[in-house]
Amino acid sequence: MNEEDKTLMAQYGISGTPKMMYFYKQYRYENLVDALNYARIDRMRADKNTLQKPV
């Protein structure tokens, strides 16, 4: 947000709050639950692929 944006927000009485973002690898999520779910799925896939590699 630049100074002009801040000035306009103040002029019109607009407020905002920073939004928490969660990051997992190259993905970003607005909800922690979504990030956790995908990370768990990704880890299970990685574990499954490791177990299936031929010896």
Backbone bond lengths (Angstrom), bond angles and torsions (degrees), N, CA, C in turn:
res aa  C-N    CA-C-N  psi(-1)  N-CA   C-N-CA  omega(-1)  CA-C   N-CA-C  phi
1 M - - - 1.445 - - 1.528 107.92 -
2 N 1.304 115.63 129.12 1.460 119.10 -179.36 1.532 110.96 -93.81
3 E 1.313 115.69 176.16 1.475 120.94 -177.14 1.525 111.98 -63.41
4 E 1.321 116.72 -37.02 1.471 119.87 178.90 1.536 110.07 -61.86
5 D 1.324 116.17 -43.11 1.466 119.88 177.58 1.526 110.72 -60.16
6 K 1.328 116.43 -44.85 1.466 120.67 179.84 1.520 111.50 -62.10
7 T 1.331 116.10 -40.32 1.461 120.86 179.10 1.521 110.67 -64.49
8 L 1.325 116.63 -45.68 1.466 120.62 179.11 1.528 111.20 -63.32
9 M 1.303 116.63 -40.51 1.459 119.60 177.84 1.522 110.61 -61.40
10 A 1.318 117.14 -45.06 1.463 121.21 178.92 1.522 110.50 -63.61
11 Q 1.314 117.14 -41.62 1.462 122.31 -178.87 1.527 111.28 -60.32
12 Y 1.322 116.23 -39.26 1.458 120.21 -176.39 1.529 113.76 -100.87
13 G 1.324 116.89 5.10 1.459 119.80 178.39 1.516 113.34 69.38
14 I 1.321 116.33 34.10 1.463 121.08 179.85 1.526 108.57 -96.49
15 S 1.312 115.45 133.70 1.457 119.25 176.66 1.525 109.08 -120.30
16 G 1.284 115.43 164.91 1.455 120.20 178.97 1.517 109.81 -150.88
17 T 1.294 115.44 165.03 1.453 120.82 176.36 1.521 108.29 -132.08
18 P 1.313 115.80 146.04 1.462 117.53 175.81 1.531 109.52 -65.98
19 K 1.297 116.27 143.38 1.454 120.43 -179.60 1.521 109.15 -103.93
20 M 1.300 115.97 130.16 1.451 121.34 179.36 1.523 108.97 -69.44
21 M 1.318 115.77 132.86 1.459 121.90 175.26 1.517 107.38 -121.98
22 Y 1.313 115.55 143.92 1.454 122.13 179.04 1.524 107.71 -115.46
23 F 1.312 116.19 138.67 1.455 121.37 -175.65 1.519 110.55 -121.79
24 Y 1.311 115.80 133.37 1.458 122.67 172.89 1.512 106.95 -136.91
25 K 1.315 115.23 116.48 1.461 122.14 -174.54 1.530 108.08 53.42
26 Q 1.341 117.75 -127.58 1.466 119.00 -178.06 1.527 112.64 -91.54
27 Y 1.320 117.42 7.30 1.455 121.87 -176.81 1.525 110.99 -100.55
28 R 1.314 115.39 152.76 1.466 119.29 173.88 1.516 109.13 -132.19
29 Y 1.307 113.79 146.51 1.453 121.17 -174.02 1.517 110.11 -133.02
30 E 1.308 115.84 147.37 1.456 121.23 174.35 1.518 110.67 -88.93
31 N 1.316 117.42 -20.68 1.465 122.32 -178.29 1.525 109.97 -116.62
32 L 1.318 116.23 129.47 1.460 120.93 178.78 1.519 111.12 -59.53
33 V 1.320 117.39 -39.65 1.463 121.01 -179.05 1.529 110.66 -59.08
34 D 1.317 117.43 -41.04 1.463 120.72 178.70 1.525 110.97 -64.48
35 A 1.316 116.96 -42.99 1.469 121.04 178.90 1.520 110.44 -62.27
36 L 1.322 116.49 -44.88 1.463 120.35 179.45 1.525 111.74 -63.86
37 N 1.310 116.68 -43.66 1.468 120.03 179.58 1.515 111.33 -60.13
38 Y 1.315 117.24 -46.22 1.462 118.85 -179.16 1.517 111.37 -67.56
39 A 1.330 117.57 -40.20 1.467 120.67 178.84 1.524 110.10 -61.26
40 R 1.309 117.98 -40.62 1.469 121.47 178.40 1.521 110.94 -64.61
41 I 1.327 116.69 -45.38 1.462 120.76 178.01 1.525 110.27 -61.04
42 D 1.317 116.40 -44.92 1.457 121.17 -179.70 1.527 110.92 -61.22
43 R 1.308 116.90 -42.43 1.473 120.64 179.57 1.530 110.94 -66.53
44 M 1.333 116.90 -40.57 1.472 119.60 177.95 1.521 110.86 -62.50
45 R 1.332 116.76 -40.96 1.470 120.27 177.78 1.520 110.83 -62.89
46 A 1.314 116.35 -43.61 1.464 120.57 -179.84 1.531 110.28 -63.61
47 D 1.327 116.96 -43.67 1.461 120.83 178.09 1.536 111.00 -62.56
48 K 1.309 116.40 -42.05 1.472 121.12 -179.78 1.527 110.08 -64.00
49 N 1.333 117.71 -42.88 1.455 121.39 178.79 1.515 111.69 -65.15
50 T 1.316 117.33 -35.53 1.467 121.44 179.08 1.526 109.69 -66.28
51 L 1.323 116.71 -40.83 1.471 120.56 -179.66 1.509 112.45 -69.79
52 Q 1.328 118.44 -27.40 1.458 121.80 -175.79 1.518 114.36 -89.77
53 K 1.317 118.25 -5.18 1.464 119.83 -179.56 1.519 110.46 -66.32
54 P 1.334 116.91 134.23 1.458 119.69 179.46 1.521 111.12 -67.37
55 V 1.325 114.39 148.65 1.473 120.05 -178.34 1.506 110.44 -92.26
